[in-house]
Amino acid sequence: MTLIHVRALPLLAFSLLAACAAPQAGRNTAAPAAPSGPVEVGIVAINDFHGALEPPRQAVLVKQPDGSMLSVPAGGGAWLASAVDSIKARHANTVVVAAGDLTSASQLASSLYLDEPSVGVLNRIGVEFNAVGNHEFDRGWKELQRLQNGGCEKTGRLQPCQLEQFTGARYKYLAASTFKADGSTLFPATGLKSFGEGADKVTVGFIGLSLKSVPTLVSPTQIAGLTFGDEAEAINKAVPVLRAAGADAVVVLIHQGGKTPAGDPNGCADFAGDITPILDRLSPGVDVVVSGHTHWSYVCNYQPAGTGAPILLTSAGVYGELVTDITLKIDPASHRVVSSAAHNVIVQSEPFTSSRGDVATTDAFPPFAPRADVAAYVKRYKDASLSLVARPVGRIAGSASKADGEESGTGGSLGNLIADGQLAATRSAGAQISFTNPFGIRASLVPAADGSVTFGQLYAVQPFNNELVTMTLTGAQLRAVIEEGLDDNGPKQVLSPSAGTAFTYDMSRPSGARIVSLTLDGKPVLATGTYRVSVVNFLAEGGDGYSTFAKGTDRTRGAIDIDALEDWIKAAPVRQVPQETRTSKVK
């Protein structure tokens, strides 16, 4: 018989936990039985689900021997549930975990209902621990606490519990480096799960945490009263606590990550990213790091700087398109991991048509059938939102594509279209220029055969309901804000400008000095001139590292971003998708 227990460990209770974990003397004088051998534990890991109740109409790219890329349609809550079940069936002992951003930036059928259905899907899948990601703060930390604890208290614009009494997440949010004003963590820092009995019992400890840069990624009002500490420090403090509480293995769930060349979901060639300096500062004792945030998939045996032992590092991409099957073999006698391995499983689901053509299923990877109970649950929410999702908003002349892969930091034709709509919506506030950030564009806009697009499609593109803010910036500040997306302080992001604005940049130049030219209506932008600029309030408050936007003056708040895009599309019988080059990279 296997005994499994789950409990969460607050960092403030170190000494008490250590005492509770200690065996009581005098209970049994018989010699303990010897362990029968290493105990295998399967860890099933996901990240960045983002409320993808239905297949997200995106593909996992797999590089073929001839160098071509095979596109595999993947994702969707019911298909993910089947994939998780198949992995759990291969292990006698399992735990399902996540590395953040399970909710927010979600599909309309989830977002309309405050991501309650996403929590419902993840409960049915069996997630047990989740690190808090940056997007989970999008509606504020009090709303995030409601997702954990349940209830129908209204904390924002939308009404909770519209279709069912919301009982909360059965999984535990972990937040080792996120602190409230009194110094306590917003959620527990750690958790434990044990497997087996007697001499064969093993315990796995989990540490969950957000990335330190959450304040640059979330509106300040949503995280007021919180501070975000150093990730490596939080992990290093938690490891001995877990070990003292009986953990034989330590797994970190962190919403930070890196990237490798596209096409190998199980590779780690040329790995780089903001997670590497965190890993390099970890003290010994961490066995596995499950990561996220970058929406990339990889499996690495990462060797930290110095003399530390290799760490198994994984990430399962985005939208439930992949799930990581991690196998640990733990020696209960020596209380250590004797072997570890991982493999990313592609959650092959339904074929679809993208802006680049048809994406068919393939025999190269096993397909998954949607799990019936999850499919029925998703259908309930999809049906409830159908009238809004299906509402036509206008017609466009061809697809407006969102760049992906290595080009995900550029806005493409869709970025241009959004920026044009924002400019039109804020002309009355004096706007001359508008920018949109490519990382805020969540999907391509692919019309029907007659060119029509629906509100549901627009919502998939811009699910955040941000307000437009028009401000005054100097020409020097305009140049500086574009430089902030191109500097060496984080992922590169090329702002998409509205029509009439163009710039050229050279990445071989030093960080902070990469703009070669910047023009408005064909004339150079003057450093001492003043210009009216419109962006969403997330950027206006300094989000995504664009701190110069926060210095803008004479601010006027305007329409919601998705309303501006809808109005722009329907203002023409057929809205042309701008194809001109507005941003140019010197090669």
VEXDREN-2710 file (C-alpha; in Angstrom, 1 decimal):
% VEXDREN-2710
k/r/px/py/pz
1/MET/0.0/0.0/0.0
2/THR/1.3/3.5/-0.9
3/LEU/0.8/6.3/1.6
4/ILE/0.7/9.7/0.1
5/HIS/0.5/13.0/2.0
6/VAL/0.7/16.6/0.9
7/ARG/1.5/19.5/3.1
8/ALA/2.6/23.1/2.6
9/LEU/5.6/24.6/4.6
10/PRO/5.8/28.3/5.4
11/LEU/9.4/29.5/5.7
12/LEU/8.5/31.2/9.0
13/ALA/8.1/27.8/10.7
14/PHE/11.5/26.4/10.2
15/SER/12.3/25.2/13.7
16/LEU/8.8/23.9/14.4
17/LEU/8.9/21.9/11.1
18/ALA/12.3/20.4/11.9
19/ALA/11.0/19.3/15.3
20/CYS/7.9/17.8/13.9
21/ALA/10.0/15.9/11.3
22/ALA/12.2/14.3/14.0
23/PRO/11.3/10.7/14.9
24/GLN/10.0/10.0/18.4
25/ALA/12.3/7.9/20.6
26/GLY/11.2/4.8/22.4
27/ARG/8.3/3.8/20.2
28/ASN/9.9/0.8/18.6
29/THR/13.1/-0.9/19.6
30/ALA/13.1/-3.5/16.7
31/ALA/15.7/-3.0/14.0
32/PRO/14.1/-1.2/11.0
33/ALA/13.7/-3.1/7.8
34/ALA/16.3/-2.4/5.1
35/PRO/15.1/-0.6/2.0
36/SER/14.3/-2.8/-0.9
37/GLY/16.1/-0.4/-3.3
38/PRO/15.7/2.9/-5.0
39/VAL/12.1/4.3/-5.2
40/GLU/10.9/5.7/-8.6
41/VAL/8.9/8.9/-8.5
42/GLY/7.3/10.4/-11.6
43/ILE/6.9/14.2/-11.7
44/VAL/4.5/15.5/-14.4
45/ALA/5.3/19.1/-15.1
46/ILE/3.6/21.9/-17.1
47/ASN/4.0/25.7/-17.3
48/ASP/2.4/28.7/-18.9
49/PHE/-1.0/27.1/-19.6
50/HIS/-2.6/30.6/-19.9
51/GLY/-6.1/29.4/-19.7
52/ALA/-5.9/27.4/-23.0
53/LEU/-9.1/25.5/-22.5
54/GLU/-9.3/24.7/-26.2
55/PRO/-6.5/23.8/-28.6
56/PRO/-4.6/27.1/-29.1
57/ARG/-4.2/26.6/-32.9
58/GLN/-0.5/26.7/-32.6
59/ALA/2.1/24.0/-33.5
60/VAL/5.1/22.5/-31.8
61/LEU/8.1/22.7/-34.2
62/VAL/10.3/19.6/-34.5
63/LYS/13.4/19.7/-36.6
64/GLN/13.7/16.8/-39.0
65/PRO/16.9/15.0/-40.1
66/ASP/16.9/16.9/-43.4
67/GLY/16.7/20.3/-41.6
68/SER/13.1/21.0/-42.3
69/MET/10.6/21.7/-39.5
70/LEU/7.6/19.5/-38.8
71/SER/4.7/21.3/-37.3
72/VAL/2.6/19.3/-34.8
73/PRO/-0.8/20.6/-33.7
74/ALA/-1.0/20.5/-30.0
75/GLY/-2.7/21.6/-26.8
76/GLY/-6.1/22.0/-25.3
77/GLY/-7.3/21.2/-21.8
78/ALA/-9.0/17.8/-22.5
79/TRP/-6.0/16.6/-24.6
80/LEU/-3.6/17.7/-21.9
81/ALA/-5.6/15.7/-19.3
82/SER/-5.2/12.6/-21.4
83/ALA/-1.5/13.2/-21.9
84/VAL/-1.0/13.7/-18.1
85/ASP/-3.0/10.5/-17.5
86/SER/-0.8/8.5/-19.9
87/ILE/2.4/9.7/-18.1
88/LYS/0.9/8.9/-14.6
89/ALA/0.1/5.4/-15.8
90/ARG/3.8/4.8/-16.4
91/HIS/4.8/5.5/-12.8
92/ALA/3.7/3.9/-9.5
93/ASN/4.3/7.2/-7.7
94/THR/3.4/10.5/-9.3
95/VAL/2.9/14.2/-8.6
96/VAL/1.7/16.9/-11.0
97/VAL/3.3/20.3/-10.7
98/ALA/3.5/23.6/-12.6
99/ALA/5.9/26.5/-13.0
100/GLY/3.4/29.4/-13.2
101/ASP/1.2/31.4/-15.5
102/LEU/-1.5/28.8/-15.5
103/THR/-4.1/31.7/-15.7
104/SER/-4.5/35.1/-17.3
105/ALA/-3.7/36.0/-20.9
106/SER/-6.3/33.3/-21.4
107/GLN/-8.8/32.3/-24.1
108/LEU/-12.1/34.2/-23.9
109/ALA/-14.1/31.3/-22.5
110/SER/-11.8/31.3/-19.5
111/SER/-11.0/35.0/-19.2
112/LEU/-14.7/36.1/-19.2
113/TYR/-15.2/34.0/-16.1
114/LEU/-12.0/35.2/-14.3
115/ASP/-10.2/31.9/-15.2
116/GLU/-12.4/29.9/-12.9
117/PRO/-12.8/27.3/-15.6
118/SER/-9.0/27.0/-16.1
119/VAL/-8.7/26.3/-12.4
120/GLY/-11.5/23.7/-12.8
121/VAL/-9.6/22.0/-15.6
122/LEU/-6.3/22.0/-13.7
123/ASN/-8.1/20.6/-10.7
124/ARG/-9.4/17.8/-12.9
125/ILE/-6.0/17.2/-14.4
126/GLY/-4.6/16.8/-10.8
127/VAL/-2.1/19.6/-10.4
128/GLU/-0.8/19.6/-6.8
129/PHE/1.7/22.5/-6.7
130/ASN/2.2/25.6/-8.8
131/ALA/4.7/28.4/-8.6
132/VAL/3.1/31.9/-8.9
133/GLY/3.9/33.5/-12.3
134/ASN/3.8/37.1/-13.3
135/HIS/0.5/36.9/-15.2
136/GLU/-1.2/35.4/-12.2
137/PHE/-0.9/38.9/-10.7
138/ASP/-2.7/40.5/-13.7
139/ARG/-6.0/40.9/-11.8
140/GLY/-4.3/41.7/-8.5
141/TRP/-3.0/39.6/-5.7
142/LYS/-6.3/39.6/-3.8
143/GLU/-8.0/38.0/-6.8
144/LEU/-5.2/35.5/-7.0
145/GLN/-5.9/34.6/-3.3
146/ARG/-9.5/34.1/-4.3
147/LEU/-8.4/31.6/-7.0
148/GLN/-6.6/29.7/-4.3
149/ASN/-9.2/29.8/-1.6
150/GLY/-12.5/30.0/-3.6
151/GLY/-15.5/32.1/-3.0
152/CYS/-17.4/34.8/-5.0
153/GLU/-16.0/38.1/-3.6
154/LYS/-15.8/40.6/-6.5
155/THR/-12.3/42.2/-6.7
156/GLY/-12.4/43.7/-10.1
157/ARG/-14.6/44.6/-13.1
158/LEU/-16.0/41.1/-13.8
159/GLN/-18.5/39.2/-11.6
160/PRO/-17.2/35.9/-10.1
161/CYS/-19.2/32.6/-9.9
162/GLN/-21.3/33.3/-13.0
163/LEU/-21.7/29.6/-13.9
164/GLU/-20.9/27.7/-10.7
165/GLN/-20.0/28.2/-7.1
166/PHE/-16.2/28.6/-7.3
167/THR/-14.5/26.5/-4.7
168/GLY/-10.9/27.4/-5.5
169/ALA/-7.8/25.6/-6.7
170/ARG/-7.1/22.2/-5.1
171/TYR/-3.4/22.7/-6.0
172/LYS/-1.2/24.9/-3.8
173/TYR/0.3/28.1/-5.0
174/LEU/3.9/28.5/-3.8
175/ALA/5.6/31.9/-3.5
176/ALA/9.0/31.7/-1.7
177/SER/10.2/35.1/-2.8
178/THR/7.0/37.1/-2.7
179/PHE/6.5/39.0/0.5
180/LYS/3.6/41.0/2.1
181/ALA/4.2/44.1/4.1
182/ASP/4.5/42.1/7.4
183/GLY/7.3/40.0/5.9
184/SER/5.3/36.8/5.5
185/THR/5.1/35.2/2.1
186/LEU/2.0/35.7/0.0
187/PHE/1.6/31.9/-0.3
188/PRO/3.6/29.1/1.4
189/ALA/7.2/28.9/0.2
190/THR/7.4/25.1/0.1
191/GLY/5.5/21.8/0.1
192/LEU/6.2/18.1/0.6
193/LYS/4.8/14.9/-0.8
194/SER/5.7/11.4/0.4
195/PHE/5.5/8.0/-1.2
196/GLY/5.8/4.5/0.2
197/GLU/6.0/3.2/3.7
198/GLY/8.5/2.3/6.3
199/ALA/12.1/1.8/5.0
200/ASP/10.9/2.4/1.4
201/LYS/9.3/5.8/2.2
202/VAL/10.7/8.8/0.2
203/THR/9.7/12.4/0.3
204/VAL/10.0/15.0/-2.4
205/GLY/10.2/18.7/-1.4
206/PHE/9.0/21.5/-3.6
207/ILE/10.0/25.2/-3.7
208/GLY/7.9/27.5/-5.8
209/LEU/8.6/31.1/-6.7
210/SER/8.1/34.0/-9.1
211/LEU/10.7/35.9/-11.0
212/LYS/12.2/38.9/-9.3
213/SER/11.1/41.2/-12.2
214/VAL/7.4/40.8/-11.7
215/PRO/7.1/44.6/-10.9
216/THR/8.2/45.4/-14.4
217/LEU/5.7/43.0/-15.9
218/VAL/2.5/43.8/-13.9
219/SER/0.7/47.1/-13.3
220/PRO/1.8/48.5/-10.0
221/THR/-1.7/48.8/-8.6
222/GLN/-2.1/45.0/-8.9
223/ILE/0.9/44.2/-6.7
224/ALA/0.7/47.1/-4.2
225/GLY/2.0/46.1/-0.8
226/LEU/4.1/43.2/-2.2
227/THR/7.9/42.9/-2.7
228/PHE/9.7/40.4/-4.8
229/GLY/13.0/39.1/-3.5
230/ASP/16.0/37.5/-5.0
231/GLU/15.2/34.1/-6.5
232/ALA/18.5/32.3/-5.6
233/GLU/18.5/33.6/-2.0
234/ALA/14.9/32.3/-1.5
235/ILE/15.8/28.9/-2.9
236/ASN/19.0/28.6/-0.9
237/LYS/17.1/29.4/2.3
238/ALA/14.4/26.9/1.6
239/VAL/16.6/23.9/0.7
240/PRO/17.9/23.1/4.3
241/VAL/14.3/23.6/5.6
242/LEU/13.0/21.0/3.3
243/ARG/15.9/18.7/4.0
244/ALA/15.3/19.1/7.8
245/ALA/11.6/18.3/7.2
246/GLY/12.6/15.0/5.6
247/ALA/12.9/15.7/1.9
248/ASP/15.0/13.2/0.1
249/ALA/14.8/15.2/-3.2
250/VAL/14.3/18.9/-3.8
251/VAL/12.5/20.2/-6.9
252/VAL/12.3/23.9/-7.7
253/LEU/9.3/25.3/-9.5
254/ILE/10.3/28.7/-10.8
255/HIS/8.6/31.1/-13.3
256/GLN/11.8/32.0/-15.1
257/GLY/13.6/30.3/-18.0
258/GLY/15.7/30.4/-21.1
259/LYS/15.8/29.5/-24.7
260/THR/17.5/27.1/-27.1
261/PRO/17.4/26.9/-30.9
262/ALA/14.0/26.0/-32.2
263/GLY/13.1/22.5/-33.2
264/ASP/14.2/20.3/-30.4
265/PRO/11.8/20.1/-27.4
266/ASN/14.1/17.8/-25.6
267/GLY/17.4/19.5/-26.4
268/CYS/19.5/22.1/-24.7
269/ALA/22.0/23.3/-27.3
270/ASP/23.3/26.9/-26.8
271/PHE/21.0/27.3/-23.8
272/ALA/20.8/30.9/-22.5
273/GLY/18.4/33.1/-20.5
274/ASP/17.7/35.0/-17.4
275/ILE/17.5/31.8/-15.3
276/THR/21.2/30.9/-15.8
277/PRO/22.5/33.4/-13.2
278/ILE/20.0/32.1/-10.7
279/LEU/21.1/28.5/-11.3
280/ASP/24.7/29.5/-11.0
281/ARG/24.2/30.9/-7.5
282/LEU/22.3/27.9/-6.1
283/SER/23.8/26.1/-3.1
284/PRO/24.1/22.3/-3.4
285/GLY/20.9/20.3/-2.7
286/VAL/18.6/21.1/-5.6
287/ASP/17.9/18.1/-7.8
288/VAL/15.5/19.4/-10.4
289/VAL/14.4/22.8/-11.7
290/VAL/11.1/23.1/-13.5
291/SER/11.0/26.4/-15.3
292/GLY/8.8/28.6/-17.5
293/HIS/8.0/32.1/-18.6
294/THR/9.9/32.1/-21.9
295/HIS/7.3/29.8/-23.5
296/TRP/10.2/27.6/-24.7
297/SER/10.6/23.8/-24.4
298/TYR/13.9/22.1/-23.3
299/VAL/15.5/19.4/-21.2
300/CYS/18.9/20.2/-19.9
301/ASN/21.5/18.7/-17.5
302/TYR/22.6/22.1/-16.5
303/GLN/26.1/22.5/-14.9
304/PRO/26.1/25.5/-12.6
305/ALA/29.1/27.7/-12.4
306/GLY/31.7/26.5/-9.9
307/THR/31.7/23.0/-8.5
308/GLY/28.0/22.3/-8.1
309/ALA/26.5/19.0/-9.3
310/PRO/24.5/19.1/-12.6
311/ILE/20.8/20.1/-12.2
312/LEU/18.0/18.6/-14.3
313/LEU/16.3/21.6/-15.9
314/THR/13.1/21.4/-17.8
315/SER/10.4/23.5/-19.5
316/ALA/7.2/22.4/-21.3
317/GLY/6.6/25.3/-23.7
318/VAL/3.2/27.0/-23.5
319/TYR/-0.6/26.5/-23.7
320/GLY/-0.4/22.8/-22.7
321/GLU/1.2/21.9/-26.0
322/LEU/3.8/19.8/-24.2
323/VAL/4.0/18.1/-20.8
324/THR/7.3/17.0/-19.1
325/ASP/7.7/13.4/-17.9
326/ILE/10.4/13.5/-15.2
327/THR/11.7/10.3/-13.5
328/LEU/13.6/10.4/-10.3
329/LYS/15.1/7.3/-8.6
330/ILE/15.5/8.1/-4.9
331/ASP/17.6/5.9/-2.5
332/PRO/15.7/5.9/0.8
333/ALA/18.7/4.8/2.7
334/SER/21.1/7.5/1.7
335/HIS/18.2/10.1/1.2
336/ARG/19.4/11.2/-2.2
337/VAL/18.5/11.0/-5.9
338/VAL/20.6/8.4/-7.6
339/SER/19.3/9.1/-11.2
340/SER/17.1/11.6/-13.0
341/ALA/15.8/11.9/-16.5
342/ALA/13.1/13.9/-18.3
343/HIS/11.3/13.9/-21.7
344/ASN/8.9/16.4/-23.2
345/VAL/5.8/14.8/-24.5
346/ILE/4.0/16.6/-27.4
347/VAL/0.2/16.8/-26.6
348/GLN/-0.9/16.2/-30.2
349/SER/-4.5/17.2/-30.6
350/GLU/-6.5/18.6/-33.6
351/PRO/-5.4/19.8/-37.0
352/PHE/-6.0/23.5/-37.8
353/THR/-5.4/26.2/-40.4
354/SER/-3.0/28.9/-39.5
355/SER/-1.9/32.1/-41.3
356/ARG/0.8/30.0/-42.9
357/GLY/-1.5/27.2/-44.1
358/ASP/-2.9/23.9/-42.9
359/VAL/-1.3/22.1/-39.9
360/ALA/-2.2/18.5/-40.0
361/THR/-1.7/15.7/-37.5
362/THR/1.3/13.4/-38.0
363/ASP/2.1/9.8/-37.4
364/ALA/5.5/10.9/-36.1
365/PHE/4.1/11.4/-32.6
366/PRO/1.2/9.7/-30.8
367/PRO/-2.1/11.5/-30.8
368/PHE/-4.2/12.0/-27.7
369/ALA/-7.9/11.8/-27.4
370/PRO/-9.7/14.5/-25.4
371/ARG/-10.7/13.3/-21.9
372/ALA/-14.5/13.2/-21.8
373/ASP/-15.1/14.8/-18.4
374/VAL/-12.7/17.7/-19.1
375/ALA/-14.1/18.2/-22.6
376/ALA/-17.6/18.4/-21.2
377/TYR/-16.6/20.9/-18.6
378/VAL/-14.8/23.1/-21.2
379/LYS/-17.9/22.9/-23.5
380/ARG/-20.1/24.3/-20.8
381/TYR/-18.0/27.5/-20.6
382/LYS/-17.4/27.6/-24.3
383/ASP/-21.2/27.4/-25.0
384/ALA/-21.9/30.1/-22.4
385/SER/-19.4/32.5/-24.1
386/LEU/-20.3/31.6/-27.7
387/SER/-22.6/34.5/-28.5
388/LEU/-19.8/37.0/-27.6
389/VAL/-17.0/34.9/-29.2
390/ALA/-18.9/34.5/-32.5
391/ARG/-20.0/38.1/-32.9
392/PRO/-18.6/39.4/-36.2
393/VAL/-16.6/42.7/-36.0
394/GLY/-15.6/43.3/-39.6
395/ARG/-13.4/42.1/-42.4
396/ILE/-9.7/42.3/-43.1
397/ALA/-7.8/41.7/-46.3
398/GLY/-5.8/38.6/-45.5
399/SER/-4.1/37.3/-42.4
400/ALA/-2.4/39.5/-39.8
401/SER/0.4/37.4/-38.4
402/LYS/2.0/37.3/-35.0
403/ALA/5.7/36.6/-35.3
404/ASP/6.8/33.5/-33.4
405/GLY/9.9/31.4/-32.7
406/GLU/13.2/33.4/-33.1
407/GLU/11.1/36.4/-34.3
408/SER/8.7/36.5/-31.4
409/GLY/10.2/39.8/-30.3
410/THR/8.8/41.6/-33.4
411/GLY/5.2/42.5/-34.0
412/GLY/4.9/41.8/-37.7
413/SER/1.9/42.9/-39.7
414/LEU/-0.4/42.4/-36.7
415/GLY/1.6/44.7/-34.6
416/ASN/1.3/47.4/-37.2
417/LEU/-2.5/46.8/-37.4
418/ILE/-2.9/47.1/-33.6
419/ALA/-0.7/50.3/-33.5
420/ASP/-2.8/51.9/-36.2
421/GLY/-6.0/51.2/-34.4
422/GLN/-4.6/52.6/-31.2
423/LEU/-3.5/55.8/-33.0
424/ALA/-6.9/56.3/-34.6
425/ALA/-8.6/55.8/-31.2
426/THR/-6.4/58.5/-29.5
427/ARG/-6.2/61.1/-32.2
428/SER/-8.7/63.2/-30.2
429/ALA/-6.1/63.3/-27.4
430/GLY/-3.5/64.6/-29.8
431/ALA/-1.7/61.3/-30.5
432/GLN/0.9/61.4/-33.3
433/ILE/2.4/58.0/-32.7
434/SER/1.3/54.7/-31.1
435/PHE/3.4/51.7/-30.1
436/THR/2.4/48.2/-29.3
437/ASN/4.7/45.6/-27.6
438/PRO/5.0/42.3/-29.4
439/PHE/5.0/40.3/-26.2
440/GLY/1.5/41.6/-25.5
441/ILE/0.2/40.1/-28.8
442/ARG/-1.0/36.6/-28.0
443/ALA/-2.2/35.1/-31.3
444/SER/-2.4/35.7/-35.0
445/LEU/-5.5/37.1/-36.6
446/VAL/-6.7/34.7/-39.4
447/PRO/-9.9/35.7/-41.1
448/ALA/-12.6/33.4/-42.6
449/ALA/-12.7/32.9/-46.4
450/ASP/-14.8/36.1/-46.8
451/GLY/-12.3/38.1/-44.7
452/SER/-14.5/38.3/-41.6
453/VAL/-13.1/38.2/-38.1
454/THR/-14.9/37.8/-34.8
455/PHE/-14.7/39.4/-31.3
456/GLY/-13.4/36.1/-30.0
457/GLN/-10.5/36.3/-32.4
458/LEU/-9.7/39.8/-31.3
459/TYR/-9.8/38.7/-27.7
460/ALA/-7.3/36.0/-28.4
461/VAL/-5.0/38.6/-29.9
462/GLN/-5.4/41.1/-27.0
463/PRO/-6.9/39.4/-23.8
464/PHE/-5.7/42.0/-21.2
465/ASN/-8.3/44.7/-21.4
466/ASN/-5.7/47.4/-21.0
467/GLU/-6.6/51.1/-21.3
468/LEU/-4.9/53.4/-23.8
469/VAL/-2.9/56.2/-22.4
470/THR/-1.7/59.2/-24.5
471/MET/1.3/61.1/-23.1
472/THR/3.9/63.7/-24.1
473/LEU/7.5/62.5/-24.6
474/THR/10.5/64.4/-26.0
475/GLY/12.2/63.0/-29.0
476/ALA/15.1/62.0/-26.8
477/GLN/12.7/60.0/-24.6
478/LEU/11.1/58.4/-27.7
479/ARG/14.6/57.2/-28.8
480/ALA/15.3/56.0/-25.3
481/VAL/12.1/54.0/-24.9
482/ILE/12.8/52.1/-28.2
483/GLU/16.3/51.4/-27.0
484/GLU/14.9/49.9/-23.8
485/GLY/13.4/47.1/-25.9
486/LEU/16.7/46.5/-27.7
487/ASP/19.1/46.7/-24.7
488/ASP/20.9/43.8/-23.0
489/ASN/18.7/43.9/-19.9
490/GLY/16.3/41.1/-20.7
491/PRO/14.6/39.7/-23.8
492/LYS/14.8/41.8/-27.0
493/GLN/11.5/43.3/-28.1
494/VAL/11.1/45.6/-31.1
495/LEU/8.1/48.0/-30.5
496/SER/5.6/48.0/-33.4
497/PRO/4.9/51.7/-34.4
498/SER/1.9/53.2/-36.1
499/ALA/1.8/54.3/-39.7
500/GLY/4.2/57.2/-40.4
501/THR/6.7/56.2/-37.8
502/ALA/9.8/54.2/-38.7
503/PHE/13.1/53.3/-37.2
504/THR/16.3/51.4/-38.1
505/TYR/18.4/49.7/-35.5
506/ASP/21.8/47.9/-35.4
507/MET/22.3/45.2/-32.8
508/SER/26.1/45.3/-33.3
509/ARG/26.1/48.7/-31.6
510/PRO/26.5/49.0/-27.9
511/SER/23.5/48.5/-25.7
512/GLY/21.6/51.7/-25.3
513/ALA/22.9/53.1/-28.6
514/ARG/21.4/50.9/-31.2
515/ILE/18.9/53.2/-32.9
516/VAL/20.4/54.3/-36.3
517/SER/17.4/56.5/-37.4
518/LEU/14.0/57.5/-36.1
519/THR/11.5/59.4/-38.3
520/LEU/7.9/60.6/-38.2
521/ASP/6.2/61.3/-41.5
522/GLY/9.5/61.0/-43.2
523/LYS/11.2/63.6/-41.0
524/PRO/13.8/62.9/-38.3
525/VAL/12.4/62.9/-34.7
526/LEU/14.1/65.8/-33.0
527/ALA/15.7/65.2/-29.6
528/THR/14.3/68.5/-28.2
529/GLY/10.9/68.2/-29.9
530/THR/7.8/67.0/-28.1
531/TYR/5.4/64.3/-29.4
532/ARG/2.1/62.8/-28.3
533/VAL/2.4/59.1/-27.9
534/SER/-0.2/56.4/-27.1
535/VAL/0.4/53.0/-25.5
536/VAL/-1.6/50.7/-23.3
537/ASN/-1.5/51.5/-19.6
538/PHE/0.7/48.5/-18.8
539/LEU/3.5/50.1/-20.9
540/ALA/2.6/53.6/-19.7
541/GLU/3.4/52.4/-16.1
542/GLY/6.8/51.1/-17.1
543/GLY/5.8/47.5/-17.9
544/ASP/8.1/45.1/-19.9
545/GLY/11.1/47.2/-18.8
546/TYR/10.0/50.4/-20.7
547/SER/10.7/52.7/-17.7
548/THR/10.9/55.8/-20.0
549/PHE/7.1/55.6/-20.7
550/ALA/6.5/56.1/-17.0
551/LYS/8.1/59.6/-17.4
552/GLY/5.6/60.8/-19.9
553/THR/3.6/63.9/-19.0
554/ASP/0.1/65.4/-19.8
555/ARG/-1.5/62.0/-19.7
556/THR/-5.0/61.2/-21.1
557/ARG/-6.7/57.9/-20.5
558/GLY/-8.8/56.5/-23.4
559/ALA/-10.4/53.4/-24.8
560/ILE/-9.8/49.7/-24.0
561/ASP/-7.2/48.2/-26.4
562/ILE/-9.5/45.6/-27.8
563/ASP/-12.2/48.2/-28.4
564/ALA/-9.7/50.3/-30.4
565/LEU/-8.8/47.4/-32.6
566/GLU/-12.4/46.5/-33.2
567/ASP/-13.4/50.1/-34.1
568/TRP/-10.4/50.3/-36.5
569/ILE/-11.3/47.2/-38.3
570/LYS/-15.0/47.9/-38.7
571/ALA/-14.4/51.5/-39.8
572/ALA/-13.5/50.3/-43.3
573/PRO/-15.5/47.9/-45.4
574/VAL/-12.4/45.7/-45.7
575/ARG/-9.5/46.9/-43.5
576/GLN/-6.1/46.5/-45.2
577/VAL/-3.4/44.7/-43.2
578/PRO/-0.4/47.0/-43.3
579/GLN/2.5/45.2/-45.0
580/GLU/5.1/48.1/-45.2
581/THR/8.3/47.8/-43.2
582/ARG/8.3/50.2/-40.3
583/THR/11.2/48.7/-38.3
584/SER/14.4/47.7/-40.0
585/LYS/17.4/45.8/-38.6
586/VAL/20.8/46.5/-40.1
587/LYS/22.3/43.2/-41.1
END
